[in-house]
Amino acid sequence: MRRRISVNFFSALLLLAASGHWHAAKADRPAPVTVKLTPKQEAAAARALRERLLADPHRPGYHFVIPEGTGMPFDPNGAIFWNGRYHMFYIFQDDRGHNWGHVSSTDLCHWRHHPTKLVNGMFSGNCFVNKDGVPTMCYHQVGQGNAMAIALDDNLDNWKKIDSNPITPKTKPGDQHHGKYQSWDPYGWREGENYYAIFGGKRAAIARAPSLDGPWEYRGDLLARPIEGVDINEDISCADFFELDGRHVLLCISHDLGARYYLGEWVDEQFSPTHHEQMSWVDNSFFAPESLLDDRGRRIMWAWAKDRPDFKIKDDQHWSGTMSLPRVLSLAPDGTMRMQVPQELEQLRYNPKKQENIDVDGEVQLDCRGDSLELRVLIDPGTAKECGVKVRCSPDSKEETLIYYDTKEKKLKIDTTKSSLKSEVKAVEGGPFELNQGELLTLRIFVDKSIVEVFANDRQAVMRRIYPSRDDSVDVKLFARGGKCRALLVEAWDMMPSNPH
């Protein structure tokens, strides 16, 4: 006879609903305890966890969020458009260590969960198509080195880690590359009859092989030369390397600089950078970018939107891991990066509202409210030193998040110093941005419970996590400081959640 366990007990078990068993996941706990469940108990546990997640006021609704458990890190990995579907893998942790969860979508909004088959020490990597036309993962196998795995079916549900793993070339004292190169966060691709891989680290390296099985050999530094403002030894991790509109782009992170990108040329097995920009500034909350090329020729990127720098905000609610919105990357005629949200997100809009020609001297409250919104605002800055929008405002303004263009510092900013009366997440994030003479400010603002993303004139994007403590922090306002501005157009939509819970 099985011992009856209460549903309240189930709501406290982190991985119960996913597996039918619970294992202690922390390394400092005693040996794992396994509780075998009946089918009814398993269903009750899954229901209890779902209800708990749905009741969390900070859990985003249309940003992809970990279905349950811990994603710290929660890097997007292995992104590929394959057989008509967008596939994305993400790192999560349990008693097996680092694993890759797997989801797919046909519309970039609604994601189907796949079986978890890439487990036991899976860390950052990418997906590409090998010489046989089969999707192949290049990833870091914790405790071993860089490695490869090959898909066994078109749904990408089953994978085989190749027998020759790891692919990291062996070196010994006296070798040219011994002790110089690190070996993590690889990025692999096929070029002609060869395979190449970037091995991340403080002096990122290029490796080459005639086949997946090798032999793999170091070819030298990834970077042919440094670029102004960035030390040649600055680490390059979570690399993503591709051609875009005739140039080569290197997306990556630095553990000091956060998410960033280089533009340049790939010549003679080295990357010669000509331009460098950051994608996070005040801290590393926007992290680990990953992209794919779809059947429409779009280069689409995601990043991990950290809960906070020390990772702790949401883990006590049985989930921690949020992706940014997808960004469509392109190059403008002047060679600078453009960032837009894909058109598919418009399918989530409902309850449209529109206001026009609003003069702003101080603050003006708008007739839209909510914690799950898209806003499109067209502003003539006029004489204002700062102009923009306040979201998640309480009626007494004790809680509010500011989104604005700073005309003096020439930056697009999100100010979270008053976003919450309780949360310690307080900072002003700002990315370089300057309007041209006579150019209007066009803001696309996405508010999704505890995350705000802003796109300005398709030239800059800024993200921040917020955790308002009050249920009535849902007002939206226009504001101007140091002068007056005019909002020529304000469009607002409620956004339909696309996550199942």
C-alpha positions as a printed Julia matrix, in Angstrom:
501×3 Matrix{Float64}:
  0.0    0.0     0.0
  1.46   3.36   -1.03
  1.8    6.1     1.55
 -0.5    9.05    0.78
  1.3   12.37    0.31
 -0.55  15.69    0.36
 -0.8   17.96   -2.69
  0.76  20.76   -0.61
  3.88  18.63   -0.35
  4.04  18.37   -4.13
  3.97  22.12   -4.66
  7.3   22.35   -2.85
  9.12  19.83   -5.05
 11.05  21.53   -7.82
 11.15  18.84  -10.5
  8.22  16.7    -9.49
  5.89  17.45  -12.36
  8.56  16.93  -14.99
  9.73  13.46  -14.04
  7.41  11.73  -11.58
 10.36  11.58   -9.18
 12.09  14.16   -7.05
 15.82  14.34   -6.53
 17.67  16.7    -4.23
 19.39  19.0    -6.72
 21.82  20.92   -4.53
 25.36  19.65   -4.27
 25.56  20.39   -0.56
 22.51  18.27    0.3
 22.59  14.61    1.4
 22.33  11.84   -1.16
 19.27  12.2    -3.47
 15.93  11.06   -2.08
 13.51   9.43   -4.53
  9.75   9.48   -3.94
  7.79   7.17   -6.25
  4.39   8.59   -7.21
  1.16   7.03   -8.37
 -0.29   8.43  -11.61
 -2.87  10.42   -9.6
 -0.19  11.86   -7.35
  1.95  12.75  -10.33
 -0.98  14.55  -11.99
 -1.78  16.38   -8.74
  1.84  17.46   -8.41
  1.91  18.77  -11.99
 -1.35  20.65  -11.4
 -0.1   22.16   -8.15
  3.1   23.36   -9.78
  1.19  24.83  -12.72
 -1.15  26.72  -10.39
  1.8   28.06   -8.44
  3.51  29.31  -11.58
  0.32  30.91  -12.89
 -0.15  32.76   -9.61
  3.3   34.37   -9.74
  2.81  38.06  -10.71
  6.38  38.31  -11.98
  6.39  35.35  -14.38
  6.49  36.69  -17.97
  3.68  35.68  -20.29
  5.03  36.13  -23.83
  8.79  35.95  -23.28
  9.89  32.32  -23.33
 10.37  31.17  -19.71
 11.75  27.94  -18.32
  8.76  25.57  -17.83
  9.89  24.75  -14.3
 13.06  24.45  -12.21
 16.39  26.22  -12.39
 18.14  27.74  -15.38
 21.24  29.42  -13.98
 22.8   29.76  -16.48
 19.87  29.73  -18.9
 21.88  30.28  -22.08
 20.05  29.76  -25.37
 21.96  27.13  -27.37
 21.77  25.07  -30.52
 19.29  27.37  -32.28
 18.44  26.21  -35.8
 15.6   26.51  -38.3
 15.05  22.95  -39.43
 12.32  21.16  -41.36
  9.94  24.16  -41.1
 10.4   24.81  -37.38
 12.43  27.07  -35.16
 14.34  24.93  -32.65
 15.94  26.33  -29.53
 17.77  24.56  -26.74
 18.45  26.05  -23.32
 20.63  25.11  -20.36
 18.96  24.01  -17.13
 20.23  22.22  -14.04
 19.13  19.24  -11.97
 20.86  16.35  -10.21
 22.31  15.23  -13.58
 24.18  18.53  -13.84
 23.81  20.87  -16.83
 21.31  19.7   -19.46
 19.75  21.09  -22.61
 16.0   21.55  -22.67
 14.48  21.67  -26.16
 11.56  23.61  -27.62
 10.34  24.33  -31.14
  7.94  26.76  -32.77
  6.49  27.7   -36.15
  5.71  31.31  -35.19
  8.42  32.43  -32.69
  5.72  32.94  -30.05
  4.23  29.56  -29.12
  6.74  26.87  -28.19
  6.29  23.1   -27.98
  8.38  21.19  -25.45
 10.42  18.22  -26.68
 11.9   15.29  -24.77
 15.11  16.1   -22.89
 17.82  13.96  -24.44
 20.98  16.07  -24.28
 21.92  15.67  -20.61
 24.8   15.1   -18.21
 27.22  17.97  -18.56
 25.89  19.87  -21.61
 27.18  23.44  -21.66
 27.23  26.26  -24.22
 27.33  25.51  -27.95
 25.59  25.82  -31.31
 23.95  23.79  -34.07
 24.97  23.59  -37.74
 24.38  21.24  -40.69
 27.21  18.8   -41.44
 28.44  17.47  -44.81
 25.77  14.77  -44.77
 22.99  17.34  -44.34
 22.36  16.42  -40.7
 22.04  18.9   -37.78
 25.09  18.69  -35.54
 25.76  20.2   -32.13
 29.14  21.65  -31.2
 29.13  22.13  -27.44
 31.22  22.02  -24.27
 31.03  18.74  -22.36
 31.63  19.61  -18.72
 34.73  17.87  -17.38
 35.89  16.66  -20.81
 36.26  19.52  -23.29
 34.56  20.59  -26.49
 32.45  17.95  -28.21
 29.98  17.07  -30.99
 26.58  15.37  -31.17
 24.59  14.36  -34.27
 20.79  14.38  -34.68
 19.13  11.0   -35.23
 15.7   12.24  -36.38
 14.09  15.24  -38.09
 12.26  16.33  -34.93
 15.71  16.69  -33.32
 14.46  14.64  -30.38
 17.29  12.09  -30.34
 21.02  12.7   -30.51
 24.25  10.71  -30.46
 27.38  12.14  -28.91
 30.18  11.12  -31.28
 32.65   8.48  -30.13
 35.7   10.66  -30.8
 34.7   13.29  -28.23
 36.26  15.49  -27.0
 37.39  17.37  -30.11
 39.68  19.72  -28.17
 43.19  19.23  -29.59
 45.66  17.84  -27.12
 48.72  19.96  -26.39
 51.82  19.52  -24.27
 54.45  21.88  -22.85
 56.44  23.38  -25.68
 53.59  23.26  -28.22
 52.74  26.6   -29.84
 49.29  26.73  -28.26
 49.91  24.92  -24.98
 48.62  26.97  -22.05
 47.65  29.85  -24.33
 44.15  28.87  -25.35
 41.18  28.08  -23.2
 38.66  25.47  -24.21
 35.02  26.35  -23.55
 31.91  27.64  -25.34
 32.73  26.37  -28.84
 30.98  27.45  -32.02
 31.25  25.06  -34.98
 30.47  25.37  -38.68
 31.2   23.79  -42.04
 33.14  25.71  -44.68
 33.89  23.95  -47.95
 35.38  20.56  -47.16
 36.52  21.53  -43.66
 34.93  22.01  -40.28
 35.89  24.99  -38.12
 35.27  25.79  -34.48
 35.83  28.79  -32.26
 37.07  27.79  -28.82
 36.16  30.5   -26.34
 38.41  32.03  -23.72
 40.65  34.98  -22.98
 42.52  34.4   -26.24
 39.86  32.69  -28.34
 41.24  30.19  -30.84
 40.29  28.71  -34.21
 40.41  24.94  -34.7
 39.98  23.02  -37.98
 39.33  19.43  -39.02
 38.56  17.55  -42.27
 35.79  15.55  -40.53
 33.8   15.73  -37.32
 35.98  12.95  -35.92
 39.09  15.0   -36.63
 41.92  15.25  -36.35
 41.25  18.71  -34.91
 44.16  21.14  -34.88
 44.61  24.68  -33.66
 45.01  27.22  -36.47
 45.76  30.28  -34.34
 43.99  33.21  -32.75
 40.4   33.95  -33.7
 41.12  37.7   -33.84
 43.67  38.82  -36.39
 44.17  42.05  -34.44
 42.66  44.01  -31.55
 40.13  46.78  -31.94
 40.16  50.14  -30.22
 38.76  50.02  -26.71
 38.86  46.23  -26.32
 41.92  44.36  -25.07
 43.04  41.48  -27.3
 42.85  39.23  -24.23
 39.24  40.17  -23.36
 37.4   36.88  -23.14
 35.18  35.75  -25.98
 32.59  33.29  -24.71
 29.22  32.05  -26.05
 30.47  32.86  -29.54
 28.08  33.02  -32.52
 29.74  33.7   -35.89
 27.94  34.33  -39.19
 27.76  36.36  -42.37
 25.22  39.19  -42.46
 24.57  41.42  -45.47
 28.09  40.9   -46.82
 29.94  41.31  -43.51
 30.87  38.86  -40.78
 29.42  39.26  -37.3
 30.75  37.81  -34.06
 28.18  37.79  -31.26
 29.62  36.86  -27.89
 29.89  37.75  -24.24
 32.69  38.94  -22.09
 32.34  38.2   -18.42
 33.36  41.83  -17.86
 31.61  43.57  -20.77
 28.53  41.38  -21.08
 26.8   40.76  -24.44
 28.42  42.43  -27.41
 29.15  42.11  -31.11
 31.98  42.69  -33.55
 31.65  43.48  -37.25
 34.51  42.58  -39.55
 35.95  40.26  -42.18
 36.81  36.53  -42.14
 40.06  36.16  -44.09
 42.72  33.43  -44.03
 41.14  31.61  -41.09
 41.06  34.7   -38.9
 38.49  37.35  -38.05
 39.58  40.98  -38.57
 37.21  43.2   -36.54
 36.42  46.73  -37.73
 33.64  47.69  -35.31
 32.59  46.7   -31.77
 29.48  47.47  -29.71
 28.11  46.31  -26.39
 24.53  45.09  -25.91
 24.55  45.52  -22.12
 26.22  48.25  -20.14
 25.55  48.7   -16.43
 25.89  44.96  -15.72
 25.61  41.63  -17.52
 21.84  41.15  -17.26
 21.52  40.68  -21.06
 23.73  37.66  -21.66
 24.79  34.76  -23.89
 23.4   35.71  -27.34
 22.49  32.94  -29.79
 21.08  33.22  -33.32
 19.76  31.27  -36.29
 19.05  31.89  -39.97
 15.48  31.09  -40.99
 13.89  30.18  -44.33
 13.1   33.85  -45.0
 16.76  34.84  -44.73
 16.31  36.5   -41.36
 19.07  36.37  -38.75
 17.17  36.03  -35.45
 18.85  36.34  -32.05
 17.88  35.57  -28.45
 19.71  36.18  -25.17
 19.34  35.13  -21.55
 17.58  37.92  -19.61
 19.02  37.32  -16.16
 16.75  37.53  -13.13
 19.45  39.64  -11.52
 23.25  39.53  -11.33
 23.33  37.15   -8.34
 20.6   34.91   -9.87
 18.4   34.63   -6.78
 15.16  36.51   -7.49
 12.87  33.75   -8.83
 14.54  30.5    -7.84
 12.42  30.31   -4.66
  9.29  30.27   -6.87
 10.37  27.05   -8.64
 11.45  28.76  -11.83
 14.43  30.82  -12.88
 15.19  31.41  -16.53
 13.83  33.94  -19.05
 14.77  34.6   -22.68
 14.75  37.99  -24.33
 12.38  38.61  -27.19
 13.75  37.46  -30.53
 15.6   40.22  -32.38
 15.93  40.35  -36.16
 19.43  41.58  -36.99
 20.43  43.38  -40.18
 23.01  45.89  -41.36
 22.08  49.41  -42.45
 23.68  50.99  -45.55
 26.12  52.8   -43.25
 27.32  49.44  -41.91
 25.78  49.73  -38.44
 23.58  47.08  -36.82
 19.79  47.24  -36.95
 17.61  45.41  -34.4
 13.88  44.81  -34.79
 11.32  42.47  -33.28
  9.86  39.94  -35.74
  6.45  40.68  -37.19
  5.09  37.44  -35.69
  4.79  39.1   -32.26
  1.92  41.24  -33.58
 -0.38  38.2   -33.45
 -0.38  38.53  -29.65
 -1.88  42.03  -29.69
 -5.46  42.73  -28.58
 -7.51  45.64  -27.14
 -5.84  48.32  -29.28
 -5.8   51.94  -28.14
 -4.58  55.06  -29.89
 -3.9   58.67  -28.95
 -2.4   61.46  -31.06
 -0.78  64.89  -30.74
 -0.16  65.04  -27.0
  1.87  67.98  -25.68
  3.99  66.97  -22.72
  5.36  69.41  -20.15
  6.05  67.26  -17.1
  3.77  64.18  -17.09
  0.66  63.08  -18.98
 -1.18  59.91  -17.99
 -2.31  57.74  -20.89
 -5.56  55.8   -21.16
 -3.77  52.43  -21.38
 -2.84  50.39  -18.32
 -1.41  46.97  -17.63
  1.55  44.73  -16.88
  1.57  42.95  -20.25
  1.7   45.54  -23.02
  3.22  46.64  -26.28
  3.56  50.38  -26.84
  4.55  52.22  -30.01
  5.31  55.87  -29.37
  6.37  58.54  -31.88
  7.88  61.61  -30.16
  9.19  64.98  -31.32
 11.73  65.7   -28.54
 11.26  69.45  -28.9
 13.21  71.25  -26.17
 13.18  68.36  -23.67
 16.49  67.15  -22.25
 14.84  63.82  -21.46
 11.63  62.47  -23.0
  9.88  59.15  -22.99
  7.44  56.86  -21.21
  6.88  55.64  -17.67
  5.44  52.13  -17.24
  4.34  50.0   -14.27
  3.48  53.21  -12.39
  1.58  53.15   -9.11
 -1.08  55.9    -8.68
  1.14  57.73   -6.17
  4.27  57.31   -8.36
  6.14  55.48   -5.61
  6.73  52.69   -8.11
  7.55  53.45  -11.75
  9.98  52.44  -14.49
 11.31  55.16  -16.8
 12.13  54.62  -20.49
 13.57  57.61  -22.28
 15.99  59.3   -24.64
 18.65  61.37  -22.88
 19.5   64.15  -25.36
 22.54  65.3   -23.38
 24.22  61.92  -22.88
 22.93  60.62  -26.23
 21.6   57.39  -24.74
 18.48  55.22  -24.69
 17.82  54.5   -21.02
 15.72  52.38  -18.68
 15.7   53.68  -15.1
 14.67  51.04  -12.54
 15.61  52.94   -9.38
 11.9   53.24   -8.49
 10.62  50.06  -10.15
  9.95  48.31   -6.84
  9.56  49.19   -3.18
 11.0   45.79   -2.24
 13.38  44.51   -4.91
 17.07  45.35   -4.74
 17.31  45.45   -8.53
 17.87  49.18   -9.01
 19.99  50.63  -11.82
 19.93  52.87  -14.87
 20.77  50.9   -18.01
 21.69  52.97  -21.04
 22.94  52.25  -24.55
 24.49  54.75  -26.97
 21.85  56.31  -29.2
 21.59  59.64  -31.01
 18.82  61.08  -33.14
 19.81  62.7   -36.39
 18.9   66.31  -37.08
 15.11  66.53  -37.38
 14.61  62.82  -36.71
 11.68  61.74  -34.56
 12.06  59.29  -31.68
 10.27  56.0   -32.35
 10.0   53.72  -29.32
  8.66  50.16  -29.3
  8.22  49.14  -25.69
  7.42  45.62  -24.51
  6.29  45.22  -20.9
  5.89  41.63  -19.72
  5.39  41.39  -15.95
  9.02  41.46  -14.72
 10.81  42.34  -17.95
 10.93  45.49  -20.09
 12.51  45.64  -23.54
 12.79  48.81  -25.6
 13.72  49.33  -29.25
 14.53  52.84  -30.52
 14.42  53.67  -34.24
 15.59  50.1   -34.98
 19.12  51.22  -34.01
 19.33  50.42  -30.3
 17.69  48.03  -27.85
 17.8   47.99  -24.05
 16.46  45.36  -21.61
 15.85  45.39  -17.88
 14.21  43.14  -15.26
 11.78  44.8   -12.83
  9.81  43.46   -9.86
  7.02  45.89   -8.85
  5.63  45.01   -5.43
  2.18  46.6    -5.82
 -0.78  45.22   -7.77
 -1.8   48.75   -8.79
  1.52  49.55  -10.48
  0.01  49.39  -13.96
 -0.35  53.02  -15.13
  1.44  54.38  -18.2
  2.57  58.0   -18.6
  4.42  60.22  -21.02
  7.01  62.53  -19.5
  9.46  65.29  -20.38
 12.21  66.89  -18.32
 14.17  70.1   -18.95
 11.74  71.26  -21.64
  8.7   70.16  -23.62
  8.08  67.38  -26.12
  5.17  66.28  -28.29
  3.91  62.73  -28.74
  2.59  62.59  -32.28
  1.29  59.06  -31.87
  0.79  56.58  -29.05
 -0.45  53.08  -29.89
 -0.96  50.47  -27.18
 -2.01  46.84  -27.1
 -2.56  44.3   -24.39
 -0.43  41.23  -25.12
 -1.81  37.71  -25.02
  0.41  35.32  -23.03
  1.93  32.67  -25.27
  3.57  30.54  -22.55
  1.37  27.63  -21.39
  1.92  28.69  -17.76
